Amino acid sequence: MMAVLLLPLLMAACAFLGVGLWVICSHFLTADIPAAIGHPVKLRVLDCLFLLLLRWGMIFEKLRICSMPRFVRFMHDLRPLKEDPDVVVTDLRYGTIPVKLYQPKAFSCIPRPGIVFYHGGGAVLGSLKTHHVICCHLSKKSGSVVLSVGYRRLPQHKFPVAVRDCIAATIHFLKSLNVYGVDPDRVVVCGDSVGGGVATIVCQKLLDCPDLPKIRAQILVYAILQAVDFQSPSYQQNRNIPLLNWNFAFYCWSCYLDINPSWKSTIMKGAHLPAEVWEKYSKWLGAENIPERFKKKSYRPMPREPLNEAAYLETNLALDLMNSPLIAEDEVMSQLPEACIVSCEYDLLRDHSLLFKKRLEDLGVPVTWHHMEDGFHGVLSTFDMGYLQFPCSTRILNAMVHFLNKL
């Protein structure tokens, strides 16, 4: 009888050890850990934990227990939220959209700045909980009212649901500033990764809304700003660097746009768009717009292959400005508010920030740029992770607070 009871436990233990061994082997065979990051062991541990969650999520998805994104989100949301005695946190709903409101407890005789925050995670991961401490810190250190938006994510909700949720929540907030004691002249949109891209999209979409307060500034932390070109220097140099390698980035992109993963190699070769599209946008996306110092390490320009029309029919949604705000026309870009841009050297998406920075500066839009020489994609989320926290995350938050306090 005891043997019958122990057998499932032994099988579960063997499965867990087997998956763990597979993850560790996969990490050491594929992951590139640059010495300049400074804490290689931490990054290896963090990447292995991340890969372990993804792998178990994929196993559960194949067993039809739950989807991979749902499993990973369930696991990363198990961590209890920390309370900050100096910040009041309120859970609200704007219609069907959950939001968290962060308000400093300290008395203020004047209206406070407002921040609308959109969390990262590729529309796959991330939640109101994963960025709770970051929002608390921003509210406390900048004396701002912060609204964090819990937009809907994959796999049930594909493009453009997440962006529309964020736009709707932002409009609701802008119409309620007096309720929260927010200065209408000091509202900032802010986000990391996909949330940074959403922040810019929101700015672009609200340009034609004269009845709403104008967005004062945008803060973009290693933002996703275009879904068109995957041959820039950072895509070659950082394709195997945690936490966002090329395979996971493509998974997020293809799921979000509902594109068949079989087009992966076609897209990498640039054969998913016609020559006239590349010609039109090369003036903004071309590698010549990236400073030379970012092209010295293992970058080789790649010729684009002839158009695959079937791929184009399925992937042309990437040209929508709600996916690629970086390729908006000059008339739109020149009206965008002042920007604080944070880029990381070891980030697959590093060049998005560099190209966006150049476009804004060329059009006379003020830009404050912080480049983290030891940073990687997702590093901000390690803030308050204890042993797994990277000093770079604190520097990014400090840069954000400094920018906010100067407005």
N, C-alpha and C positions, 0 to 999 in steps of 0.2 A: 504493500500500500504506500509506504514511504517513498519507494522508488518511482511509483506512478506520479506522486506529488512533486518530486524533485525534477523529473524529466523536463517539464516545461520551463522550469527555472534554469536548468543547465542549457537548454536550447536557446533561451533568451540571452544568457550570459555569453554563449559562443557567438551568437549573432552580433551582439554589441561589440565584443572584442574583434570579430572579423571586420565589421564596418570601420571600427576605430583604426585597425591596422591598415585597411585600404586607404583611409583618409590620410594617415601619416605618410604612407608610401607615395601617394599621389602628390601630397604637398612637397616632399623633398625631391620628387622627380620633375615637377613642373614649376614650382614657385620660384620667383627671382626676388631675393632679399638684398637690396643694395646696402652696402656698408654705411653709406651716408645717413641712413635713417637713424642710426645710433642705438637702437634697442632691438637688434635682430631676433633675440630669443623671444621677447614679448610679441613681436609681430608673427613669429612662427606659431606660438601658442594661440594667438588670436585667430590666425588663419585656419589652423586645424580645428578649433572650436566652431568656426563659421562653416567650414566644409562639412564637419560632422552633422551640423543642423541641416544643411542642404541635402546631404546624402540620406539621412533618415527621413526627411520630408519627401524626397523622391521615392523612397521605398514605400512609405505610407500612401503616396499618390498612386503607385502601381498596384498596391493592394486595395485601392479604392476606399481607404479609410478616411483620408482627407487630402486636400491639395497640398503641395509643398509650401506655397506661400502661407497658407493658413497654419500649418504646423510650425513653421519658423516664427511667425508672428505670435502664436500662442506661447512658444518657449521664451522669446525675448520679452514678452509682457508679464512673465511670472515674477520678475524682480519687483519687490515692493517699492512704491514711490516714497521718496524722502520729502519730509515737510521742511519748509524754510520758515522760521519764526517771523521773518521780516516781509513775507509775501503771502497775500491772500489768494488762494487758488479756487476758482469756481468752475464747475462743469456745467455747460450750457448746451442747448441745441438751437441751431438756426434752421428751422424747418426740420429736415432729416439729417442735417450735417452736425455731428458732434464737434464741439470746440471746447478749449480750456482757456479761461481768462485769468491772467496773472496781474495782480495789482499790488504795488508797494504799500505796506502798512503805514509808513511814515506819512505824516500830514503834509499836504502841499497846498499853498494858497493860490497857486496858479494852475491852469490846465497842464496835464502831463503829456509828454510825447507818447505816440502810439506805435506799436509794432505789430504787423500781421506776419506770423511765422508759418512757413510751410516746410514740413519735415522731409528729409530725404529717404532713400530706400528703393529708388527705381520703380515706384508704384507697385513694388512687390513686397518689400519689407518696410520697417519703420512704422511708428504710430505716435499717438499723443504721449504715450508713456516713455518711449525711448528717448524723446527729446524734452522730457519734463524738467530735468535738472538744468539743461541749457536755457530753457525759457525762464525758469526761476532766476538764474544768474543774470540774464539780460535785464529782467524787470528790476531786480534789486540794485544792480550796479549802475544802470542808466536812469533809474527812476521812472521807467516807462510802464505803461499798460500794455501787456503783451497778449495777443490773441493767437493761439495755436490752433490750426485747422486740421480736423480729422477727416480728410477727404477719403472717398472710396477707392479701393485698390484692386489689383488683380487677385485671382483669375476671373472673378465674376464681372468686374467693371473695367473695361478696356477704354482706349482713347475714344472720345475726349472727356470721359466722366470725371476723372480726377481734376483736370483743369477747370471744368465748369463748376465743380463743387467749390474750388478755391475762389473763383471769381464771384460766385454767389455769396460766399461767406464774407469776402472782403467788402462787397457792396453793402451787405447788411451792417457790418461794423462801421463803415464810413457814414451810414445814415443814423448811427446810434452813438456818435462820439460824445455828445453832450451827456448821455446817460452814464458813460464811463469816465467823464472828466478828462477827455483827451483834447488836446489842442489840434484843431483841424489843419493848421499850417505845419504840423510836425508829425505826419503819419509816414512811417517807413514800412516797406515790404521786405521780407528777409527769408532766406531759405538756403539749405545745403543740398547739393547734388540735384536731383530732380526738382526739389523744392526751390532751388535757386533759379532754375529755368522757369518754373511757374511764376516766381516773383517778377521776372521780366515780362512774361506773357501778360500778367495782370496789368502791369504798367502800360503795355501797348494797347490792351483792350479798353482800358479806362481813359485813354486820351480823348475819346469822343464823347465823354460824359461830363458836360459842363456843369450839371446840377450836383455833382459830387465833389468833395474836397480833393484837391490835387495831391498825388503821392509826392512827398518831399524828397525821398531818396530810396535807393534799392541796395540791399546787401546780398551779395552772391558768393557763396562759399563753394568752391569747386563745382560750379553749376554745369548742368547739361543744357547746352544752348543750341545744338543742332543735331539732327538725326539723318544727315545726308552723306557726309564724307567720313570714311573710316581709314584713310590712308595718311593722315597727318603724322608728323614726327612722334608725337606722344603715343599714338596708337601702335607704332612700331617699337618704340623704346620701352614702353611700360605694359605691354600686352600680358605679361605673366606676373605682374606685381599685385600682391593682395592690397586691399580687400576687393578691388574691382578689376578682375582680369577680363580679357576679351570674351571668353566663353560666357561668363555670367552677364556681362554687359549686353551681349547679343541675345541671350535668353530674355532679359528684361525688355529689350527693344522689340524683339519679334512677338513676344506675348502681348505687350502693350498695344502694338499696332495690328495685332492679329495676322501676322505674316508667317508663312510656312518656313520653319527652320532650315529646310533643304536649300534655301537661297543663300546660305551663309557665305560660301566661297565666292559666289557671284557678286555679292554685295562688297565683300572685302576687295575684290578686283575692280570695283567701280563700274561694273557692267549693268547695274540696275537702273541707271539714268542715261538719257540720250546726251550726245555731245553738246547740243545747244544749251542744255541745262547746266552742264559743267562749265561751259563758256560763260554763261550769264553770271554764275555765282563764284567763279574762280577769283574774281577781283576782291572777294571778301573771305573766301575759304582757302585760297592758295597758300602754300608753304612760304612763299616770298613775303607774306605778311607777318611771319613769325620771326622774332629776333634770332640772329645767327647763333647765339650761344646755346639756344635750345635745339639746334640741329647738328651739333658737333658729334653727339654720341649715337652711333649705330642707326643713322637715318639714311635711307636710300630712296630717292623719288621713284615712284612706281608708275609705269604707263597704264592708263585705263584700257580695259578690254572693250571690244565692240558691244553695243547694246544687246541685252537679252530682253526682248519685248515682253515676254511673259513675266519676267521679274519686275519690269517697270510698271506693268499694270497692277501688280500686287503691292508694290512698295512706294508708289508715288505719293501716298499719304504723308510720307516723311517730309515733303515739301510744304505741308501746311504750316503756317506760322505758329500754330499752337503746339507744334512739335519742334520747329526750328526758328525761334525768334531772332537768331543771329542773322538770318538772311532777309529780314524785313527791309523795305526800301529806305533810302536816306531820309525821306520826308517823315517817316515814322521814328526812325532811330534818333534823329536830331531833336525830337521833342521829349525824349526820355529824361527822367530825373537823374540827378547826381548819383553816382554809383561807388560803392565800396566793393572791390573785387578781391577775393582771396583765391590764389591758385597754389597747387602743390606740385613740387618737382616730379614726384614719383606717382603721378596720377594719369591713368589712361585718358582722362578728359582734360588734361592740363591745357591743351591748345585751344579749347573752347574759350577759356578765360582770356588767353592772350589775344585771340582774334577779336573777341568782343571788346576788350579794352582798347584795341587799336581803332575799331570802328567808332566807338564813342568819342575817343580823343580826336580823331580826324574830323568829327562833326561838331567839335567844340563842347561836348558834354563833359563836365568835370568828373574825373575818376581818381579815386584813392586806391592804390594797388598794393597788396601785400603778397609776397611770394614766399612760401615756406620751403626752404631748400631741403628740409628733412621730412617734408609732409607726404602723405599718401591719401588716396581717396577713402573717405570714411573716418579719418583720424579724429574729427571733431566729436564723433559719437563715443570716443573713449574717455571723454571728460567725466570724471567721477567714477571711473571703473576700477579704482584701487590700483592693484599691481599692474593691470593692463592699460592704465592711463598713460598717454604719451605727452611729454611736455609741450609738443606742438599744439595740442588741443587747447591748452591754456593760453598760448600766444594768440591763437586765432580768436578766441573769445575776448581777450583783452583788446585786440585790434577792432573788433566789432563794437565793443563798449566805448572805446576811445572815439571812434567815428560818430557814434550816436550822441555822445556828450558834446561834440563840436557843432552839431546842427543847431 
